């Protein structure tokens, strides 16, 4: 649910990084935070547990510049991935405008990916939303482990599990190294802004680029 | 939830109410946010970055408190108050989807803040009637 202000000509959108625990959602945000200049991004806020897992969420507000006369502001959130924190995930998902699903490429985490994606669908339905109507980008993280001794799933296998119809744009990534993070982020921002502006045009007759 | 479109006129009216609360209560910052953590209006002298964090954390905090309320068979707790050595913060529900945050220090009193806040909330709620969104989007 975006907020569109006609006084300051700003559009505020909310993007949530979703996925199984220890999949690299927070690392994505840290990488984005490091890569962007201070004039673009705000402060990265994290509520961590002692064992470097996200307890509640991470939050990173940013200013993407202007489209037409509108300033685009995006708030990035992550959810806690562990299964038992579902109440918290539902809270963070409230009012979401775009989703990045960060999947873990480790073969041992296959089940967690599938379970988390199903959980995302279930939680969206409770809000009256769906992955079919919201902008969603899938990221296959930890690709840097491909070719090492650690068993990693192939991209095609991951696609088959999570994105069988190639419905969502998908990117291989190594959040730790920074590969693919920018591509994922740019894509979700673009899709989200297009989606929000499309609704605005349809419902209010306002063309943001005009 | 539909998008929330805010016209200049609506925002001016909200700002006027928030400014009035600040002047009469002695609080230094007042914010109106939605329960997704996005800022609708903010009056006061707080760093913009901190305001964004405050809104995100408040929405989460409020959500967590609502979950606690449900454990006790309550629908929700309609107000929250945190007391510090110097700064205090008060949260209250505005309609179904919004929250008002008031930050004040020891130069004023909780009672006065709550009194003035109540008046401000009544103004906002009576303006917005049942559904703020319809009013915002009208």
Interface residues (C-beta under 8 A of the other chain):
Chain A: X1 X2 X3 X4 X5 X6 X7 X12 X14 X42 X43 X45 X56 X57 X59 X61 X75 X77 X87 X88 X91 X92 X94 X95 X96 X127 X196 X199 X200 X203 X204
Chain B: X1 X2 X3 X4 X5 X6 X7 X8 X11 X12 X34 X35 X36 X37 X38 X39 X40 X48 X49 X50 X52 X53 X56 X57 X59 X60 X63 X64 X67
